[in-house]
Amino acid sequence: MFDNLRVVRLEFDIKNVSRSGDQVTVDFVSTYGALPSEFKLQTTTMLPGNWAIDPSAVITQTAEGFRATTTATESVKYFRIVR
């Protein structure tokens, strides 16, 4: 439950998160247009957690938007995109 929450500006929308083995992909679109290098994938293993940029993540442009690809060997891992 959230109290007193306000979204000021939503710059992108997560469309899909999938995992195959230990490879994870996060598909997202940006409403303002951008380059792949402007985004970073952050991860944490617990919530609330200390988010850190995933240095092994690769973000590419797709026909629909963008895709972040990384590996995850942990049984639980949380992801978020930042700009």
C-alpha positions in Angstrom: 0.0 0.0 0.0 1.3 3.5 -0.9 0.2 6.7 0.8 0.8 10.1 -0.6 2.4 8.8 -3.9 2.5 11.0 -7.0 4.0 10.2 -10.4 5.5 13.4 -11.8 6.6 12.1 -15.2 6.8 8.6 -16.5 9.6 8.4 -19.0 9.3 4.8 -20.0 7.1 1.8 -19.7 8.2 -1.8 -19.0 6.5 -4.1 -21.5 8.0 -7.5 -20.6 10.4 -9.2 -18.3 11.5 -12.8 -19.1 14.0 -15.3 -17.9 15.5 -18.3 -19.8 18.0 -20.2 -17.7 20.1 -17.5 -16.1 19.5 -14.9 -18.9 17.1 -12.1 -18.1 15.6 -9.6 -20.6 13.6 -6.5 -19.8 11.8 -4.9 -22.7 10.7 -1.3 -22.4 9.6 1.7 -24.4 10.5 5.4 -23.9 7.8 8.0 -24.5 10.4 10.8 -24.9 12.7 9.0 -27.3 16.3 8.2 -26.3 19.5 6.3 -27.0 20.3 3.0 -25.4 23.3 4.5 -23.7 21.0 6.8 -21.7 19.5 3.9 -19.8 21.0 1.7 -17.0 19.7 -1.5 -15.5 19.8 -1.6 -11.7 19.4 -4.7 -9.6 18.9 -5.7 -5.9 18.3 -9.0 -4.2 15.9 -7.7 -1.6 13.3 -5.0 -1.2 13.7 -2.4 0.0 17.2 -2.7 -1.1 20.4 -1.0 -2.1 20.0 -0.6 -5.9 23.2 -0.9 -8.0 23.9 -0.5 -11.7 24.4 -3.9 -13.3 27.8 -3.5 -15.1 27.2 -6.6 -17.2 23.8 -5.4 -18.6 23.6 -4.6 -22.3 20.8 -2.3 -23.5 20.0 -2.3 -27.2 17.4 -0.7 -29.4 14.6 -2.9 -30.8 11.9 -2.2 -33.3 9.4 -1.8 -30.4 11.7 0.2 -28.0 14.6 -1.1 -26.0 15.9 -4.3 -24.4 18.1 -4.8 -21.4 19.8 -8.2 -21.2 21.8 -9.6 -18.3 22.4 -12.7 -16.3 21.0 -13.6 -13.0 22.1 -16.7 -11.0 20.3 -15.7 -7.8 16.9 -17.3 -7.2 15.5 -13.9 -6.4 16.6 -10.7 -8.1 14.7 -7.4 -8.7 15.4 -5.1 -11.7 14.6 -1.6 -12.6 15.5 0.8 -15.5 16.9 4.2 -14.7 17.7 7.1 -17.0 
